[in-house]
Amino acid sequence: MRRRDFITLLSGAAVLPGAAAVAAEPYPSRPIRLIVPFPAGGGTDIVGRVLGQKLHESLGQPVVIDNRSGAGGTLGTGLAAKSSPDGYTLLLVPTSHVINPSIYAKLPYDTERDFSPITMVASAAILMAVNSRVPAETMRGFIEAAKASPRAIANYGSAGAGTVFHLTGELFKQLTGLALQHVPYRGGGPTVTALIAGEIPVAFETMLALQPHVRAGTLRALAITSPRRSAIMPDIPTTAEAGFPSMVADNSYALFAPTGTPPPILARLHDATVAALRLPDVGDRLREQGAEVVGNSPTELTAYVAAEIPKWAALARQAGVKPE
């Protein structure tokens, strides 16, 4: 064997043990980043922090919440799509994830192709709430007040263009004939803050974000957009009871990883997440906030995404929402 070849062989042999050690490195061996593409204080952030703490406990590594808000959640989602598919960057998104393809003419990612599904984490009811100074106790009362004082009640707020709250508001306008102007905020937290401050008279948000303020009396819930009343806030009538049976929506929170994440890591994350969701304290905490745990399979989450995209596209067209 020539001397040069012999040295090359020895060099390769010297590298192999280190490479094998890297390949065999247990997952996870460092902190995990969970991108939440909305600000702190909203429903997605609340769910993310509950889940992140439990994953920290079960996986043995910190789960760092990275709030990357903007453009209806597409900025943070785009960042997740471009992240290394190594299991150390995850994405938690609400229903806006399957609505945005109908709202934005060009997204920096492909909703179905660029993400590997892990599980649907939870689903939360949506409330229609008003500032406590708005002279309305019911949904019908709000409609009458808005028609009587269109300048005083001229807009509604949501967590951003393309969110389920935006389309719920547009559907409300269509069903009632009210000419309300949409005011998009950078997430549920800022929306609730603006509603409390009186910047907007009404908003559509999850029970997760609104319930504490409704109970405190700073906001007033007029209706819930679910098929039945909430067990934890049974005094709030449904939109169907108010005479609008077609106004039904909820906000579901799903966990993804960038496409290309190794299947064993995806399986580990799925099992750890579902196990966390089955813990009594997690279920109780989310239910107290108006959300129900789900914890389905990756296959079921894939089917959900495929079915929801055309559904919301049809509603966007019906509501007259044009891609930006």
DOGUSE-721483 format. One record per residue (C-alpha): residue number from 1; residue in one letter; x negated, y negated, z negated. Coordinates in Angstrom, 2 decimals, decimal comma, always signed. Layout:
% DOGUSE-721483
NODE  n  res  x  y  z
NODE  NUM  A  X  Y  Z
...
END
This chain:
% DOGUSE-721483
NODE  n  res  x  y  z
NODE  1  M  +0,00  +0,00  +0,00
NODE  2  R  -1,35  -3,41  +0,91
NODE  3  R  -2,20  -5,74  -1,97
NODE  4  R  +0,38  -8,38  -0,89
NODE  5  D  +3,20  -5,83  -0,75
NODE  6  F  +2,20  -4,43  -4,11
NODE  7  I  +2,33  -7,88  -5,71
NODE  8  T  +5,73  -8,55  -4,13
NODE  9  L  +7,05  -5,26  -5,51
NODE  10  L  +5,78  -6,07  -8,98
NODE  11  S  +7,33  -9,56  -8,83
NODE  12  G  +10,71  -8,10  -7,89
NODE  13  A  +10,50  -5,58  -10,69
NODE  14  A  +9,72  -8,36  -13,14
NODE  15  V  +12,82  -10,28  -12,07
NODE  16  L  +15,24  -7,38  -12,16
NODE  17  P  +15,58  -7,03  -15,95
NODE  18  G  +16,46  -10,73  -16,30
NODE  19  A  +18,99  -10,56  -13,46
NODE  20  A  +20,55  -7,48  -14,99
NODE  21  A  +20,80  -9,27  -18,31
NODE  22  V  +22,60  -12,20  -16,65
NODE  23  A  +24,95  -9,86  -14,79
NODE  24  A  +25,70  -8,01  -18,02
NODE  25  E  +26,26  -11,20  -19,99
NODE  26  P  +29,51  -10,77  -21,93
NODE  27  Y  +32,39  -13,07  -21,13
NODE  28  P  +32,85  -15,59  -22,54
NODE  29  S  +29,43  -16,63  -23,79
NODE  30  R  +29,97  -20,41  -23,77
NODE  31  P  +32,85  -22,91  -24,12
NODE  32  I  +35,76  -22,76  -21,68
NODE  33  R  +37,17  -25,92  -20,13
NODE  34  L  +40,95  -26,07  -19,78
NODE  35  I  +41,90  -28,83  -17,32
NODE  36  V  +45,25  -30,46  -18,11
NODE  37  P  +45,99  -32,84  -15,21
NODE  38  F  +48,07  -35,17  -17,40
NODE  39  P  +47,27  -37,42  -20,38
NODE  40  A  +47,34  -36,43  -24,02
NODE  41  G  +50,74  -36,49  -25,71
NODE  42  G  +52,88  -35,02  -22,93
NODE  43  G  +54,39  -31,55  -22,71
NODE  44  T  +51,53  -30,01  -20,71
NODE  45  D  +48,97  -31,34  -23,17
NODE  46  I  +50,93  -30,02  -26,16
NODE  47  V  +51,21  -26,54  -24,65
NODE  48  G  +47,53  -26,62  -23,67
NODE  49  R  +46,37  -27,47  -27,18
NODE  50  V  +48,51  -24,76  -28,79
NODE  51  L  +47,19  -22,19  -26,31
NODE  52  G  +43,60  -23,44  -26,43
NODE  53  Q  +43,35  -23,01  -30,19
NODE  54  K  +44,58  -19,42  -30,04
NODE  55  L  +42,29  -18,53  -27,13
NODE  56  H  +39,42  -19,96  -29,13
NODE  57  E  +40,28  -17,60  -31,96
NODE  58  S  +40,66  -14,51  -29,76
NODE  59  L  +37,81  -15,11  -27,28
NODE  60  G  +35,33  -16,45  -29,80
NODE  61  Q  +34,45  -19,55  -27,79
NODE  62  P  +35,83  -23,12  -27,97
NODE  63  V  +38,47  -24,02  -25,39
NODE  64  V  +37,96  -27,69  -24,58
NODE  65  I  +41,01  -29,58  -23,29
NODE  66  D  +40,00  -31,82  -20,39
NODE  67  N  +42,78  -34,33  -19,64
NODE  68  R  +42,31  -35,44  -16,01
NODE  69  S  +45,44  -37,42  -15,16
NODE  70  G  +46,45  -39,22  -12,01
NODE  71  A  +48,40  -38,85  -8,75
NODE  72  G  +51,11  -36,64  -10,20
NODE  73  G  +48,61  -34,11  -11,48
NODE  74  T  +46,80  -33,66  -8,16
NODE  75  L  +43,51  -35,24  -9,27
NODE  76  G  +42,87  -32,78  -12,09
NODE  77  T  +44,22  -29,90  -10,04
NODE  78  G  +41,86  -30,75  -7,20
NODE  79  L  +38,97  -30,82  -9,66
NODE  80  A  +39,91  -27,34  -10,89
NODE  81  A  +40,13  -26,02  -7,31
NODE  82  K  +36,54  -27,13  -6,65
NODE  83  S  +35,14  -25,74  -9,92
NODE  84  S  +32,96  -22,65  -10,12
NODE  85  P  +35,08  -19,46  -10,17
NODE  86  D  +33,31  -18,06  -13,21
NODE  87  G  +36,08  -18,08  -15,82
NODE  88  Y  +34,75  -21,19  -17,56
NODE  89  T  +37,21  -23,60  -15,92
NODE  90  L  +40,94  -22,97  -16,19
NODE  91  L  +43,95  -25,04  -15,14
NODE  92  L  +47,27  -25,51  -16,93
NODE  93  V  +49,95  -27,08  -14,74
NODE  94  P  +53,66  -27,83  -15,10
NODE  95  T  +56,35  -27,44  -12,43
NODE  96  S  +54,86  -30,38  -10,50
NODE  97  H  +52,30  -27,88  -9,19
NODE  98  V  +54,93  -26,34  -6,90
NODE  99  I  +56,60  -29,69  -6,13
NODE  100  N  +53,53  -31,63  -5,00
NODE  101  P  +53,28  -29,92  -1,58
NODE  102  S  +56,61  -31,62  -0,79
NODE  103  I  +55,63  -34,99  -2,23
NODE  104  Y  +52,13  -35,53  -0,90
NODE  105  A  +51,42  -35,39  +2,83
NODE  106  K  +47,85  -34,23  +2,15
NODE  107  L  +46,61  -32,47  -0,97
NODE  108  P  +42,92  -31,93  -1,82
NODE  109  Y  +43,66  -28,21  -2,30
NODE  110  D  +45,99  -25,45  -1,16
NODE  111  T  +48,52  -24,66  -3,88
NODE  112  E  +48,72  -20,94  -3,09
NODE  113  R  +45,27  -20,20  -1,64
NODE  114  D  +42,94  -22,03  -4,06
NODE  115  F  +44,11  -20,62  -7,41
NODE  116  S  +44,19  -17,20  -9,02
NODE  117  P  +47,28  -16,71  -11,20
NODE  118  I  +46,87  -15,69  -14,83
NODE  119  T  +50,31  -16,08  -16,41
NODE  120  M  +53,29  -18,35  -16,92
NODE  121  V  +52,75  -19,65  -20,43
NODE  122  A  +56,06  -21,32  -21,36
NODE  123  S  +59,15  -23,09  -20,08
NODE  124  A  +60,63  -26,24  -21,61
NODE  125  A  +64,01  -27,89  -21,28
NODE  126  I  +64,25  -31,43  -19,91
NODE  127  L  +66,04  -34,21  -21,75
NODE  128  M  +67,57  -37,40  -20,43
NODE  129  A  +66,73  -39,96  -23,11
NODE  130  V  +67,20  -43,69  -23,54
NODE  131  N  +65,69  -46,40  -25,65
NODE  132  S  +67,69  -46,81  -28,84
NODE  133  R  +68,72  -50,32  -27,71
NODE  134  V  +70,53  -49,03  -24,60
NODE  135  P  +74,30  -49,22  -25,26
NODE  136  A  +75,11  -45,60  -24,41
NODE  137  E  +75,75  -42,52  -26,51
NODE  138  T  +76,48  -40,12  -23,65
NODE  139  M  +75,43  -39,52  -20,06
NODE  140  R  +78,77  -40,87  -18,84
NODE  141  G  +78,36  -43,87  -21,10
NODE  142  F  +74,95  -44,57  -19,59
NODE  143  I  +76,37  -44,46  -16,07
NODE  144  E  +79,08  -46,95  -17,02
NODE  145  A  +76,55  -49,24  -18,75
NODE  146  A  +74,20  -49,12  -15,73
NODE  147  K  +77,03  -50,02  -13,36
NODE  148  A  +78,17  -52,84  -15,63
NODE  149  S  +74,64  -54,27  -16,14
NODE  150  P  +72,50  -53,27  -13,13
NODE  151  R  +69,83  -55,87  -13,92
NODE  152  A  +69,39  -54,70  -17,50
NODE  153  I  +69,37  -51,00  -16,54
NODE  154  A  +67,50  -51,13  -13,26
NODE  155  N  +64,91  -48,35  -13,43
NODE  156  Y  +63,90  -45,03  -14,88
NODE  157  G  +60,53  -43,59  -15,79
NODE  158  S  +58,81  -40,29  -15,21
NODE  159  A  +55,43  -38,63  -15,73
NODE  160  G  +54,46  -39,41  -12,14
NODE  161  A  +55,46  -39,06  -8,52
NODE  162  G  +56,09  -35,46  -7,61
NODE  163  T  +56,79  -34,24  -11,13
NODE  164  V  +59,95  -32,33  -11,92
NODE  165  F  +61,02  -35,39  -13,93
NODE  166  H  +60,74  -37,58  -10,85
NODE  167  L  +62,92  -35,26  -8,76
NODE  168  T  +65,37  -34,81  -11,63
NODE  169  G  +65,73  -38,60  -11,74
NODE  170  E  +66,23  -38,75  -7,99
NODE  171  L  +68,87  -36,06  -8,19
NODE  172  F  +70,58  -38,02  -10,97
NODE  173  K  +70,61  -41,11  -8,74
NODE  174  Q  +72,06  -39,14  -5,86
NODE  175  L  +74,81  -37,59  -7,98
NODE  176  T  +75,80  -40,84  -9,70
NODE  177  G  +75,24  -43,43  -6,98
NODE  178  L  +73,08  -45,54  -9,29
NODE  179  A  +70,36  -47,60  -7,57
NODE  180  L  +67,67  -47,04  -10,19
NODE  181  Q  +64,04  -47,74  -9,29
NODE  182  H  +61,51  -45,04  -10,09
NODE  183  V  +58,63  -46,15  -12,33
NODE  184  P  +55,88  -43,50  -12,34
NODE  185  Y  +53,50  -43,23  -15,31
NODE  186  R  +50,33  -41,20  -15,67
NODE  187  G  +51,92  -38,46  -17,74
NODE  188  G  +54,54  -37,67  -20,36
NODE  189  G  +52,75  -39,44  -23,20
NODE  190  P  +52,63  -42,85  -21,47
NODE  191  T  +56,23  -42,37  -20,30
NODE  192  V  +57,48  -41,82  -23,84
NODE  193  T  +55,45  -44,79  -25,11
NODE  194  A  +56,97  -47,03  -22,43
NODE  195  L  +60,46  -45,78  -23,24
NODE  196  I  +60,05  -46,49  -26,95
NODE  197  A  +58,67  -49,96  -26,16
NODE  198  G  +61,65  -50,78  -23,94
NODE  199  E  +59,63  -51,07  -20,71
NODE  200  I  +62,11  -48,63  -19,17
NODE  201  P  +65,67  -47,95  -20,34
NODE  202  V  +65,79  -44,24  -19,51
NODE  203  A  +63,44  -41,37  -18,73
NODE  204  F  +63,51  -37,66  -18,02
NODE  205  E  +60,97  -35,67  -20,05
NODE  206  T  +60,56  -32,37  -21,83
NODE  207  M  +61,98  -31,72  -25,23
NODE  208  L  +58,35  -31,07  -26,21
NODE  209  A  +57,48  -34,73  -25,75
NODE  210  L  +60,80  -36,35  -26,73
NODE  211  Q  +62,14  -34,34  -29,65
NODE  212  P  +60,08  -35,98  -32,46
NODE  213  H  +61,19  -39,45  -31,37
NODE  214  V  +64,82  -38,40  -30,97
NODE  215  R  +64,79  -36,98  -34,48
NODE  216  A  +63,14  -40,17  -35,77
NODE  217  G  +65,87  -42,28  -34,16
NODE  218  T  +63,56  -44,33  -31,93
NODE  219  L  +65,01  -42,63  -28,84
NODE  220  R  +68,46  -41,23  -28,05
NODE  221  A  +68,94  -38,02  -26,08
NODE  222  L  +72,02  -38,10  -23,84
NODE  223  A  +71,87  -34,71  -22,12
NODE  224  I  +69,79  -31,61  -21,54
NODE  225  T  +69,31  -30,27  -18,01
NODE  226  S  +69,63  -26,59  -18,88
NODE  227  P  +72,48  -24,11  -18,36
NODE  228  R  +73,20  -23,99  -22,08
NODE  229  R  +72,63  -26,11  -25,17
NODE  230  S  +69,36  -25,87  -27,04
NODE  231  A  +69,32  -23,78  -30,20
NODE  232  I  +67,10  -26,33  -31,95
NODE  233  M  +69,04  -29,43  -30,79
NODE  234  P  +72,58  -28,05  -30,41
NODE  235  D  +74,25  -31,46  -30,66
NODE  236  I  +72,90  -32,54  -27,24
NODE  237  P  +75,37  -31,67  -24,44
NODE  238  T  +74,25  -30,18  -21,15
NODE  239  T  +74,41  -32,08  -17,89
NODE  240  A  +77,08  -29,60  -16,80
NODE  241  E  +79,23  -30,61  -19,76
NODE  242  A  +78,81  -34,22  -18,65
NODE  243  G  +80,25  -33,30  -15,26
NODE  244  F  +77,06  -32,58  -13,28
NODE  245  P  +76,69  -28,78  -13,07
NODE  246  S  +74,17  -28,96  -10,21
NODE  247  M  +71,73  -31,01  -12,28
NODE  248  V  +69,77  -28,12  -13,78
NODE  249  A  +65,98  -28,10  -14,15
NODE  250  D  +63,21  -27,14  -16,53
NODE  251  N  +59,46  -27,59  -16,75
NODE  252  S  +57,37  -24,44  -16,66
NODE  253  Y  +53,69  -24,31  -17,61
NODE  254  A  +51,40  -21,92  -15,72
NODE  255  L  +47,78  -20,95  -16,22
NODE  256  F  +45,42  -20,51  -13,26
NODE  257  A  +41,73  -20,08  -12,49
NODE  258  P  +39,91  -21,08  -9,29
NODE  259  T  +40,19  -18,49  -6,53
NODE  260  G  +37,20  -16,17  -6,55
NODE  261  T  +37,16  -15,70  -10,33
NODE  262  P  +36,15  -12,04  -10,93
NODE  263  P  +39,13  -9,72  -11,57
NODE  264  P  +37,75  -8,43  -14,91
NODE  265  I  +37,58  -12,01  -16,21
NODE  266  L  +41,10  -12,75  -14,96
NODE  267  A  +42,33  -9,61  -16,70
NODE  268  R  +40,59  -10,62  -19,93
NODE  269  L  +42,14  -14,07  -19,80
NODE  270  H  +45,59  -12,68  -19,02
NODE  271  D  +45,50  -10,20  -21,89
NODE  272  A  +44,17  -12,79  -24,35
NODE  273  T  +46,80  -15,35  -23,32
NODE  274  V  +49,74  -12,94  -23,50
NODE  275  A  +48,53  -11,67  -26,88
NODE  276  A  +48,35  -15,26  -28,13
NODE  277  L  +51,87  -16,00  -26,90
NODE  278  R  +53,20  -12,99  -28,80
NODE  279  L  +51,92  -14,34  -32,11
NODE  280  P  +54,88  -15,46  -34,27
NODE  281  D  +53,34  -18,82  -35,14
NODE  282  V  +52,76  -19,68  -31,47
NODE  283  G  +56,32  -18,78  -30,50
NODE  284  D  +57,72  -20,66  -33,48
NODE  285  R  +55,64  -23,76  -32,78
NODE  286  L  +56,65  -23,92  -29,12
NODE  287  R  +60,31  -23,22  -29,88
NODE  288  E  +60,30  -25,99  -32,46
NODE  289  Q  +59,26  -28,31  -29,64
NODE  290  G  +61,90  -27,02  -27,22
NODE  291  A  +59,83  -24,53  -25,21
NODE  292  E  +60,15  -20,78  -24,81
NODE  293  V  +57,12  -18,53  -24,33
NODE  294  V  +56,95  -16,44  -21,14
NODE  295  G  +53,70  -14,50  -20,68
NODE  296  N  +54,44  -12,75  -17,38
NODE  297  S  +52,13  -10,90  -14,98
NODE  298  P  +49,89  -12,47  -12,32
NODE  299  T  +52,07  -10,82  -9,67
NODE  300  E  +55,19  -12,44  -11,12
NODE  301  L  +53,48  -15,83  -11,25
NODE  302  T  +52,43  -15,47  -7,62
NODE  303  A  +56,04  -14,70  -6,66
NODE  304  Y  +57,23  -17,71  -8,68
NODE  305  V  +54,90  -20,09  -6,81
NODE  306  A  +55,91  -18,66  -3,42
NODE  307  A  +59,64  -19,05  -4,21
NODE  308  E  +59,49  -22,46  -5,91
NODE  309  I  +57,61  -24,37  -3,20
NODE  310  P  +60,41  -24,14  -0,59
NODE  311  K  +63,08  -24,63  -3,26
NODE  312  W  +61,67  -27,98  -4,36
NODE  313  A  +60,93  -28,96  -0,77
NODE  314  A  +64,64  -28,61  -0,02
NODE  315  L  +65,56  -30,68  -3,10
NODE  316  A  +63,03  -33,37  -2,17
NODE  317  R  +64,57  -33,66  +1,29
NODE  318  Q  +68,06  -33,70  -0,19
NODE  319  A  +67,07  -36,46  -2,62
NODE  320  G  +65,41  -38,46  +0,15
NODE  321  V  +61,91  -38,26  -1,30
NODE  322  K  +59,39  -38,64  +1,52
NODE  323  P  +55,78  -37,40  +1,36
NODE  324  E  +53,31  -40,13  +0,41
END
